[in-house]
Amino acid sequence: MSFRKGEGDEIRQREIVADPLAIDELHQRYGPVVRIEPNVVSFVDPAATRFVYSATSKLPKSQWYKALLTNENDHAMTTLDPILHAPKKRAYAPHYTPNNLSLYQPEMREYTQLLLEKMDSYKGEKAFDCLVMFRRLLVDVIFISSYGQRINSLKQWDIETFKEDPTNEIVTSINLFPIRGVARSLIPKHLWNVLCKIPVKGWKRVVDSDIRVAEYVIAARDKIVQSDKKLDLSNGDFDMDGETDERLSLIHRLLRQQVRAKVEDRLSDRDIISEAMAHTIAGVDTSSTTLSYMMYTLACRPDVLAKLREEIDPLMPDDGQGGKRTPPDFQVLNCLPYLTGFVKESLRLYGSAPSLLERVVPESLQGQFSIKGVPIPAGMSQAVLPNSMLWLMWRSARESGSIVGTQSWSVHRNPEVFPEPYAFKPERWLDETEEMRATMMPFGTGGRICGGMNLAQYMLRI
């Protein structure tokens, strides 16, 4: 599995930052199991995917995820051990059930209508950054569902120049946090701590984005604690199932979990802050990215746009009040075959998490783990890959075992499952096979699949 000197030199330089395209190129050249770093193996194999990412898998996440800590604390995404992850998932999962999310449909439609009105006001005469627009939309939706608060991000958007409002610090901080996460993932901790002290205004806004978001979430938490008597831990007779007809924001639900959960499963105050922050940042960044690609596709493919309008327009009659057209209920949208195909094809090609989902082979599986007949030891030598850089050596040293993973970029472009894999063809989903369904992993897969997946599906359709 190791490279011989002189092979793939150009690719090796690109793979330093775990470029999904570079890794995919390696798979096309060398096959379904490829060693891409001294102690990292990438694979494209359905059986291995089911084993590595199953709900019962013993493989923890890699240390890379620690770059995404919020409030300098773990949340579900950065909790490496699957056993420790379970109580956090139980705490937030009821918030993302279809029944609960349906309670927020009025605001989802309201904000979407506002977005359309802003777009219509320019009649296609001015260019604007649709990623900024969709981030604003998602901020509004996620803040109402996560904190029960209207932040009016879309209303505050500068419609004259289509630029970000620099005074809206919380929106800016949410947008900057992913940059912070990428930088932190590439820099050793001791060096990161030094770089954080550099007094450059733009850089400090990136570094402090974590603090700014935490301040907002803490204020939202305090407001709920003051208003809900059921959050008094001394109230021993309070009991609540995970499902409730009462409309609760995510952070409100997490706070009540402190009361109803078993003592050993209760999230601490700091855990709740971190969890809410993670859901906010991830939800805004991922869905806005996919929505932007969907907009790009519609601009480039008038044939796709025409088919979508043919299917959707009859369900959105003019209300007689200035031509406003309200989107149908989500249950209706979810049953439209071409819209469903369009969303699935967008997620297949333009999912916002295309890179490696890293897991660590623990010492307990030494000599017992293999992928397609290739034995994967619990630890690998760091000296096998020639010309490896210091960054690779530092990264390898962080883990106590070998890292394995698959990436949706390659899985979603498997020509055996998706003929003409690089072509955007919503029609392919009209005859969806079980293999296509099982192969899709835009939100991850297995026991650590994205908790906010249902909310994303709502917004991509609406």
Salt bridges, closest charged atoms under 4 A:
GLU7 OE2 - ARG4 NH2 2.52
ASP9 OD1 - ARG12 NH1 2.78
ASP19 OD2 - ARG14 NH2 3.79
GLU25 OE1 - ARG14 NH1 3.12
GLU37 OE1 - ARG395 NE 2.59
ASP45 OD1 - LYS372 NZ 3.51
GLU72 OE2 - ARG180 NH2 3.40
GLU72 OE2 - ARG184 NH1 3.09
ASP74 OD1 - LYS66 NZ 2.70
GLU107 OE2 - ARG247 NH2 2.97
GLU110 OE1 - ARG150 NH2 2.92
GLU117 OE2 - LYS324 NZ 3.55
GLU164 OE1 - ARG136 NH2 2.59
GLU169 OE1 - ARG205 NH2 3.64
ASP208 OD1 - LYS204 NZ 3.93
GLU215 OE2 - ARG212 NH2 2.96
ASP222 OD1 - ARG221 NE 2.68
ASP228 OD2 - HIS252 NE2 2.47
ASP228 OD2 - ARG256 NE 3.00
GLU246 OE1 - ARG256 NH1 3.12
ASP265 OD2 - ARG90 NH2 2.89
GLU275 OE2 - HIS279 NE2 2.90
ASP285 OD1 - ARG135 NH2 3.80
ASP303 OD2 - ARG301 NH2 2.94
ASP313 OD2 - ARG309 NE 3.46
ASP313 OD1 - ARG325 NH1 3.87
ASP329 OD1 - ARG109 NH2 3.85
GLU345 OE2 - ARG348 NH2 2.94
GLU345 OE2 - ARG428 NE 3.01
GLU358 OE2 - ARG395 NH2 2.28
GLU420 OE2 - LYS425 NZ 3.16
GLU427 OE2 - LYS307 NZ 2.83
GLU432 OE1 - LYS344 NZ 2.78
GLU432 OE2 - ARG437 NE 3.39
GLU434 OE1 - ARG437 NH1 2.58
